[in-house]
Amino acid sequence: MSKETVYWTMKNGQKIDVDTMDVQHLRNTLKMIIKNQVRIQAAPVKPKFEIHGDIAQNFIEQMLEEEYYDEDYGNL
């Protein structure tokens, strides 16, 4: 079974073999990955589409009104 070498690219651009990293370097790397993941998850999500024109805006508003319309009371 062949072992694939995995490299980590450090801040200075140097690549090092993950298997040769000392424990403290591995800890710091893991902390950085976790911190970046939390930051990515907390970032606001941009819509994948943009609304252009009044007709499109009216359509979206109508769909939202229908979705949140309270049938029992006849209002939003």
Distance bins in CASP14 RR format, pairs under 12 A and 6 or more apart:
PFRMAT RR
TARGET T0000
AUTHOR 0000-0000-0000
RMODE 2
METHOD distances of the structure
MODEL  1
3 17 0 0 0 0 0 1 0 0 0 0 0
3 18 0 0 0 0 0 1 0 0 0 0 0
3 19 0 0 0 0 1 0 0 0 0 0 0
4 17 0 0 0 0 0 1 0 0 0 0 0
4 18 0 0 0 0 0 1 0 0 0 0 0
4 19 0 0 0 0 0 1 0 0 0 0 0
5 15 0 0 0 0 0 1 0 0 0 0 0
5 16 0 0 0 0 0 1 0 0 0 0 0
5 17 1 0 1 0 0 0 0 0 0 0 0
5 18 0 0 0 0 1 0 0 0 0 0 0
5 19 1 0 0 1 0 0 0 0 0 0 0
5 20 0 0 0 0 1 0 0 0 0 0 0
6 15 0 0 0 0 0 1 0 0 0 0 0
6 16 0 0 0 0 0 1 0 0 0 0 0
6 17 1 0 0 1 0 0 0 0 0 0 0
6 18 1 0 1 0 0 0 0 0 0 0 0
6 19 1 0 0 1 0 0 0 0 0 0 0
6 20 0 0 0 0 0 1 0 0 0 0 0
6 21 0 0 0 0 0 1 0 0 0 0 0
6 29 0 0 0 0 0 1 0 0 0 0 0
7 13 0 0 0 0 0 1 0 0 0 0 0
7 14 0 0 0 0 1 0 0 0 0 0 0
7 15 1 0 1 0 0 0 0 0 0 0 0
7 16 1 0 0 1 0 0 0 0 0 0 0
7 17 1 0 0 1 0 0 0 0 0 0 0
7 18 1 0 0 1 0 0 0 0 0 0 0
7 19 0 0 0 0 1 0 0 0 0 0 0
7 20 0 0 0 0 0 1 0 0 0 0 0
7 21 0 0 0 0 0 1 0 0 0 0 0
7 29 0 0 0 0 0 1 0 0 0 0 0
8 14 0 0 0 0 1 0 0 0 0 0 0
8 15 1 0 0 1 0 0 0 0 0 0 0
8 16 1 0 1 0 0 0 0 0 0 0 0
8 17 0 0 0 0 1 0 0 0 0 0 0
8 18 1 0 1 0 0 0 0 0 0 0 0
8 19 0 0 0 0 0 1 0 0 0 0 0
8 20 0 0 0 0 1 0 0 0 0 0 0
8 21 1 0 0 1 0 0 0 0 0 0 0
8 25 0 0 0 0 1 0 0 0 0 0 0
8 26 0 0 0 0 1 0 0 0 0 0 0
8 28 0 0 0 0 0 1 0 0 0 0 0
8 29 1 0 0 1 0 0 0 0 0 0 0
8 30 0 0 0 0 0 1 0 0 0 0 0
8 32 0 0 0 0 0 1 0 0 0 0 0
8 33 0 0 0 0 0 1 0 0 0 0 0
9 15 1 0 1 0 0 0 0 0 0 0 0
9 16 0 0 0 0 1 0 0 0 0 0 0
9 17 0 0 0 0 0 1 0 0 0 0 0
9 18 0 0 0 0 0 1 0 0 0 0 0
9 29 0 0 0 0 0 1 0 0 0 0 0
9 32 0 0 0 0 0 1 0 0 0 0 0
10 16 1 0 0 1 0 0 0 0 0 0 0
10 17 0 0 0 0 0 1 0 0 0 0 0
10 18 0 0 0 0 0 1 0 0 0 0 0
10 21 0 0 0 0 1 0 0 0 0 0 0
10 25 0 0 0 0 1 0 0 0 0 0 0
10 28 0 0 0 0 0 1 0 0 0 0 0
10 29 0 0 0 0 1 0 0 0 0 0 0
10 32 0 0 0 0 0 1 0 0 0 0 0
11 25 0 0 0 0 0 1 0 0 0 0 0
11 28 0 0 0 0 0 1 0 0 0 0 0
11 29 0 0 0 0 0 1 0 0 0 0 0
11 32 0 0 0 0 1 0 0 0 0 0 0
14 21 0 0 0 0 0 1 0 0 0 0 0
15 21 0 0 0 0 0 1 0 0 0 0 0
16 22 0 0 0 0 0 1 0 0 0 0 0
16 25 0 0 0 0 1 0 0 0 0 0 0
16 26 0 0 0 0 0 1 0 0 0 0 0
16 29 0 0 0 0 0 1 0 0 0 0 0
17 25 0 0 0 0 0 1 0 0 0 0 0
17 26 0 0 0 0 0 1 0 0 0 0 0
18 25 0 0 0 0 1 0 0 0 0 0 0
18 26 1 0 0 1 0 0 0 0 0 0 0
18 29 0 0 0 0 1 0 0 0 0 0 0
18 30 0 0 0 0 0 1 0 0 0 0 0
19 25 0 0 0 0 0 1 0 0 0 0 0
19 26 0 0 0 0 0 1 0 0 0 0 0
20 26 0 0 0 0 0 1 0 0 0 0 0
21 27 0 0 0 0 1 0 0 0 0 0 0
21 28 0 0 0 0 1 0 0 0 0 0 0
21 29 1 0 0 1 0 0 0 0 0 0 0
21 30 0 0 0 0 0 1 0 0 0 0 0
22 28 0 0 0 0 1 0 0 0 0 0 0
22 29 0 0 0 0 0 1 0 0 0 0 0
23 29 0 0 0 0 0 1 0 0 0 0 0
23 30 0 0 0 0 0 1 0 0 0 0 0
24 30 0 0 0 0 0 1 0 0 0 0 0
24 31 0 0 0 0 0 1 0 0 0 0 0
25 31 0 0 0 0 0 1 0 0 0 0 0
25 32 0 0 0 0 0 1 0 0 0 0 0
26 32 0 0 0 0 0 1 0 0 0 0 0
26 33 0 0 0 0 0 1 0 0 0 0 0
27 33 0 0 0 0 0 1 0 0 0 0 0
27 34 0 0 0 0 0 1 0 0 0 0 0
28 34 0 0 0 0 0 1 0 0 0 0 0
28 35 0 0 0 0 0 1 0 0 0 0 0
29 35 0 0 0 0 0 1 0 0 0 0 0
29 36 0 0 0 0 0 1 0 0 0 0 0
30 36 0 0 0 0 0 1 0 0 0 0 0
30 37 0 0 0 0 0 1 0 0 0 0 0
31 37 0 0 0 0 0 1 0 0 0 0 0
31 38 0 0 0 0 0 1 0 0 0 0 0
32 38 0 0 0 0 0 1 0 0 0 0 0
32 39 0 0 0 0 0 1 0 0 0 0 0
33 39 0 0 0 0 0 1 0 0 0 0 0
33 40 0 0 0 0 0 1 0 0 0 0 0
34 40 0 0 0 0 0 1 0 0 0 0 0
34 41 0 0 0 0 0 1 0 0 0 0 0
35 41 0 0 0 0 0 1 0 0 0 0 0
35 42 0 0 0 0 0 1 0 0 0 0 0
36 42 0 0 0 0 0 1 0 0 0 0 0
36 43 0 0 0 0 0 1 0 0 0 0 0
37 43 0 0 0 0 0 1 0 0 0 0 0
47 60 0 0 0 0 0 1 0 0 0 0 0
49 56 0 0 0 0 1 0 0 0 0 0 0
49 60 0 0 0 0 0 1 0 0 0 0 0
50 56 0 0 0 0 1 0 0 0 0 0 0
50 57 0 0 0 0 0 1 0 0 0 0 0
50 60 0 0 0 0 0 1 0 0 0 0 0
51 57 1 0 1 0 0 0 0 0 0 0 0
51 58 0 0 0 0 1 0 0 0 0 0 0
51 59 0 0 0 0 1 0 0 0 0 0 0
51 60 1 0 0 1 0 0 0 0 0 0 0
51 61 0 0 0 0 1 0 0 0 0 0 0
51 63 0 0 0 0 0 1 0 0 0 0 0
52 59 0 0 0 0 0 1 0 0 0 0 0
52 60 0 0 0 0 0 1 0 0 0 0 0
53 59 0 0 0 0 1 0 0 0 0 0 0
53 60 0 0 0 0 0 1 0 0 0 0 0
54 60 0 0 0 0 0 1 0 0 0 0 0
54 61 0 0 0 0 0 1 0 0 0 0 0
55 61 0 0 0 0 0 1 0 0 0 0 0
55 62 0 0 0 0 0 1 0 0 0 0 0
56 62 0 0 0 0 0 1 0 0 0 0 0
56 63 0 0 0 0 0 1 0 0 0 0 0
57 63 0 0 0 0 0 1 0 0 0 0 0
57 64 0 0 0 0 0 1 0 0 0 0 0
58 64 0 0 0 0 0 1 0 0 0 0 0
58 65 0 0 0 0 0 1 0 0 0 0 0
59 65 0 0 0 0 0 1 0 0 0 0 0
59 66 0 0 0 0 0 1 0 0 0 0 0
60 66 0 0 0 0 0 1 0 0 0 0 0
60 67 0 0 0 0 0 1 0 0 0 0 0
61 67 0 0 0 0 0 1 0 0 0 0 0
61 68 0 0 0 0 0 1 0 0 0 0 0
61 76 0 0 0 0 0 1 0 0 0 0 0
62 68 0 0 0 0 0 1 0 0 0 0 0
62 69 0 0 0 0 0 1 0 0 0 0 0
63 69 0 0 0 0 0 1 0 0 0 0 0
64 76 0 0 0 0 1 0 0 0 0 0 0
65 74 0 0 0 0 0 1 0 0 0 0 0
65 75 0 0 0 0 0 1 0 0 0 0 0
65 76 1 0 0 1 0 0 0 0 0 0 0
66 76 0 0 0 0 0 1 0 0 0 0 0
67 76 0 0 0 0 0 1 0 0 0 0 0
68 74 0 0 0 0 0 1 0 0 0 0 0
68 75 0 0 0 0 0 1 0 0 0 0 0
68 76 1 0 1 0 0 0 0 0 0 0 0
69 75 1 0 0 1 0 0 0 0 0 0 0
69 76 1 0 0 1 0 0 0 0 0 0 0
70 76 1 0 0 1 0 0 0 0 0 0 0
END
